[in-house]
């Protein structure tokens, strides 16, 4: 499915407590699935980018849902080397700030 349909599909059947949300991109196409608690979670090797999410999806708040969706996909894309998500070196003290 295309990215513009992905959020609607996730909101229509969001993950529930204990489930993982798996999202993967293959070129311009996205796939997603809910993985039951305790089930093995491993991405297929043919995905260009993938991410798992184990939190609660804010289905009752469309603005928060859209923000979570954009942040999730930005995090997924950051792992392909295209986006800097403001990572700090491990030897820098905590807490971090700008």
N, C-alpha and C positions, 0 to 999 in steps of 0.2 A: 504494500500500500504506500501511497505517497505521504510525506510528512504532514500535510495539511489535514489528513484523515486520521492520523495516528492518535492525536489527543482525544478526538471524539470516540474512537474505539476503546481507548483505555478508560475514559470516564463512563462509558456504557457498561463496562465490566471491570471495575477496579480491583486491585488485589485486596484481599481481606487479611486480617491479623494472622501473622505467621507465614504468609505466602511471600514469594519473591516476584517482582516484576522483571522480566527479561526483555530488553529492547536491543535490536541489532539493525545495522544498516548494511545493505548490499548495493553499492552504487547510490542511486537515488531512491531506492525502494527500502522500506522498513518492515520488519516483522516484530511481533511481540507475543509474549505469552505469560500466563500466571503459572508459577511453579509452586506446587503444594509444599507445605512445611515438611521438612525431612527428605524430600525428593532430591536426587542428585541434580546439581545445577552446573552445567558445563556448556560453554558457547560452541556453536559449530565452527569448524576451522575456516569456512569460506566467508565469514562475516568480515567486512571492512572495518567495522567498529561495533562494539557491544558494551552493554552495561547491565548490572543487576541493581535493583532498588528494593530495599526491605522495609521501607517506612509506610506510614499511613497516607493514603491518597486523599486530599481534601475535596471530596466529591460535592460537599455542600457549599463550597466557595469557588465559583468559576474563575475569579481573579487569582486566587492562590493556586488553583489547579493549573492554570496557564503558566504561572510563574514557576511552579515546580517542574512542569514539563519542559520549559525552555532551559532551566538550570540543569536538569537531568541530561538533556541532549547536548548542551554545551560541555558538560563534564565528559560525556562519552566522546565527543569530538576532540576534546583536549588531549585525549590519549592517542590520537593519530598524529600529533605533532603540529597541528594547524592553529591551535588557540592556546594562549598562555593564560592559565587559570590562577596565576599568582601563587606559584609554589615557592616555598622557602627551603633553603638548605637545611639538612638535619642538624647541623652544628650551631644553628642560630637559636638563641634562647626563646622560650615561650613566655608570655603570649606574644603573638605577632601583631603588628599594626602597620598601617600606612602612614 
